[in-house]
């Protein structure tokens, strides 16, 4: 019994010692964790995969729209200050002396509009309640209509000229709300609607001094370059040569240049006396 009790005493003492050591280690780790600064803990989680995905998604939002290989229609619009109307369909003054050219190239298959805009005499700042101050609106000439596309604003070139070019792709948003539908005025709009009735759309640019538009231009009824060329002239060498000799000189150049209007009939202009035969013309 003494031996057994002694062994049990040694075993219990060892277990107690192990438990004490474990407890001390746990307490030391807790003290170390409590002593960490919040910034150190944040640094450990900053490099997680979730953060990297978030950063990548932000970069994707700024991707430029690539110009398509072809277009389904093109329009060139001249904008002037005397075409501006307000929300009450009343003609108002745009900026005197200002002009603008809006080149629009459409691809209704891919919902892309490429634009080349140049404004002269339009005084900044450009300003509008929409996302930008340069728009495509839907309305006939002399009428006001909602914006359907918001183009990036052209930028000052240092000489008073504002220039912008690029492409935008649907689905389109303008940042303005349709009061009746309660949706963005660009929602549901398609490029094909322009091609179906182009003269029912206009472009403009708004400024702080001219909130209804510094200039405005109505799209033409037909796209640019749609008229058939009138240069289908017939070949100038269509005149028949009169020096077509009756002789055996069939290999001669019988009036190839049409200069065979001879008076006599000796075929002087037809060169018909080349290889044999009298080649005399009548």
SVG drawing of the C-alpha trace seen along z (x, -y; Angstrom):
<svg xmlns="http://www.w3.org/2000/svg" viewBox="-47 -87 54 89">
<polyline fill="none" stroke="black" stroke-width="0.4" points="0.0,0.0 2.8,-2.4 4.2,-1.8 0.9,-2.3 0.2,-5.5 3.5,-6.8 3.0,-6.3 -0.4,-7.9 1.0,-10.8 3.8,-11.3 1.2,-11.0 -1.2,-13.5 1.7,-15.9 2.8,-15.6 -0.8,-16.2 -1.1,-19.2 2.2,-20.6 1.0,-20.1 -2.3,-21.8 -0.5,-24.7 1.8,-25.1 -1.1,-25.0 -3.0,-27.6 0.1,-29.9 0.5,-29.5 -3.2,-30.4 -2.9,-33.5 0.2,-34.6 -1.4,-34.3 -4.4,-36.2 -2.2,-39.0 -0.3,-39.1 -3.6,-39.4 -5.0,-42.1 -1.8,-44.0 -2.1,-44.2 -3.1,-47.5 -6.2,-47.6 -4.2,-48.6 -2.1,-45.5 -5.2,-43.3 -6.6,-45.2 -3.3,-44.7 -3.7,-40.9 -7.1,-41.0 -6.3,-43.7 -4.9,-41.3 -7.8,-39.0 -9.2,-37.8 -12.5,-39.6 -10.7,-42.9 -8.9,-42.2 -12.1,-41.3 -13.7,-44.6 -10.7,-46.6 -11.0,-44.8 -14.7,-45.5 -14.1,-49.2 -11.6,-49.2 -14.1,-47.5 -16.6,-50.4 -14.3,-52.8 -13.8,-50.6 -14.2,-52.5 -16.6,-51.4 -14.7,-50.2 -15.8,-51.6 -17.5,-48.8 -16.2,-47.7 -19.2,-49.1 -22.2,-51.3 -25.8,-51.0 -26.3,-54.8 -24.5,-58.1 -25.8,-61.7 -24.2,-65.1 -26.0,-67.8 -25.4,-71.5 -26.4,-73.2 -27.2,-76.9 -28.6,-79.1 -31.8,-80.1 -33.2,-76.6 -33.4,-76.4 -36.8,-75.9 -37.7,-75.6 -39.8,-73.0 -42.9,-75.0 -42.1,-74.7 -41.3,-78.3 -38.3,-79.5 -35.6,-81.0 -32.3,-82.5 -29.2,-80.3 -25.7,-81.8 -25.3,-84.4 -22.6,-83.5 -22.2,-79.9 -22.2,-77.0 -21.8,-73.3 -21.3,-70.2 -22.4,-66.8 -21.3,-63.8 -23.2,-60.6 -22.4,-57.1 -24.9,-54.5 -24.8,-50.7 -28.3,-49.6 -27.2,-45.9 -24.8,-46.5 -26.6,-49.5 -23.6,-51.8 -23.5,-55.5 -20.1,-57.0 -19.9,-60.8 -17.6,-63.6 -18.6,-66.9 -17.1,-70.3 -18.5,-73.5 -17.4,-77.0 -18.4,-80.1 -20.0,-78.0 -19.0,-79.5 -18.3,-77.2 -19.2,-75.9 -21.4,-73.3 -24.2,-72.5 -27.3,-70.3 -29.5,-68.4 -28.5,-65.2 -25.3,-63.2 -23.7,-65.5 -24.7,-68.6 -24.6,-67.2 -27.6,-65.2 -29.7,-63.5 -33.3,-64.4 -36.5,-63.0 -38.8,-65.7 -39.7,-67.2 -38.3,-70.6 -39.6,-73.4 -40.6,-71.2 -39.0,-70.1 -38.5,-66.5 -36.8,-64.3 -33.1,-63.4 -32.4,-59.8 -28.6,-59.7 -26.1,-61.7 -22.8,-62.1 -19.6,-62.9 -19.1,-66.7 -16.6,-68.0 -13.5,-69.6 -11.8,-73.0 -8.9,-72.9 -7.5,-76.1 -8.7,-78.3 -12.4,-78.5 -13.3,-75.3 -14.8,-72.4 -14.1,-69.0 -15.2,-65.5 -15.2,-62.1 -15.8,-58.5 -18.6,-55.9 -21.4,-55.1 -23.3,-51.9 -26.7,-50.9 -28.5,-50.3 -28.6,-54.1 -29.0,-56.3 -29.2,-60.1 -29.6,-60.7 -32.9,-62.5 -36.2,-61.1 -39.3,-60.7 -41.9,-62.4 -44.8,-60.1 -43.0,-56.8 -40.7,-57.5 -37.7,-55.9 -34.6,-57.3 -35.4,-59.0 -32.9,-56.8 -34.4,-53.5 -35.7,-51.3 -34.4,-53.6 -32.7,-51.9 -30.6,-53.2 -33.0,-51.7 -35.6,-54.4 -33.3,-57.1 -33.0,-55.3 -36.8,-54.8 -37.5,-58.5 -34.3,-60.6 -36.0,-64.0 -37.8,-63.4 -34.5,-63.7 -32.2,-66.7 -28.9,-67.3 -27.9,-70.1 -25.4,-71.3 -26.5,-73.2 -24.5,-75.7 -24.9,-77.6 -26.0,-80.7 -28.1,-78.9 -29.9,-76.1 -32.3,-75.4 -29.3,-75.0 -26.5,-77.1 -27.0,-75.5 -29.4,-72.9 -29.6,-70.9 -32.3,-68.7 -31.3,-65.5 -31.9,-65.4 -34.6,-63.2 -32.0,-61.2 -28.6,-60.1 -25.4,-61.7 -24.3,-60.6 -27.6,-58.9 -28.2,-60.7 -27.2,-58.7 -24.2,-60.2 -25.0,-61.9 -21.6,-61.2 -22.7,-58.2 -21.4,-59.6 -21.3,-57.3 -18.0,-56.5 -16.7,-59.3 -15.6,-56.9 -19.2,-55.9 -19.2,-57.8 -19.2,-55.4 -16.4,-55.8 -17.5,-56.4 -14.4,-55.1 -15.3,-51.4 -13.6,-50.3 -15.2,-47.7 -12.0,-46.3 -9.9,-43.4 -8.3,-45.6 -10.3,-44.1 -7.3,-44.2 -7.0,-48.0 -7.9,-50.3 -11.2,-51.2 -12.2,-54.4 -11.0,-53.4 -10.7,-57.0 -13.8,-58.2 -11.9,-60.7 -13.2,-59.3 -15.6,-62.0 -14.0,-62.3 -15.6,-64.1 -14.5,-62.0 -14.6,-58.4 -10.9,-57.6 -10.8,-56.4 -8.0,-58.8 -9.1,-58.8 -9.7,-55.1 -6.3,-53.7 -7.9,-51.0 -5.1,-50.5 -3.0,-48.5 -2.5,-45.0 -3.9,-44.4 -7.1,-45.3 -7.9,-48.6 -9.4,-49.7 -11.2,-52.5 -14.1,-53.9 -17.2,-55.1"/>
</svg>
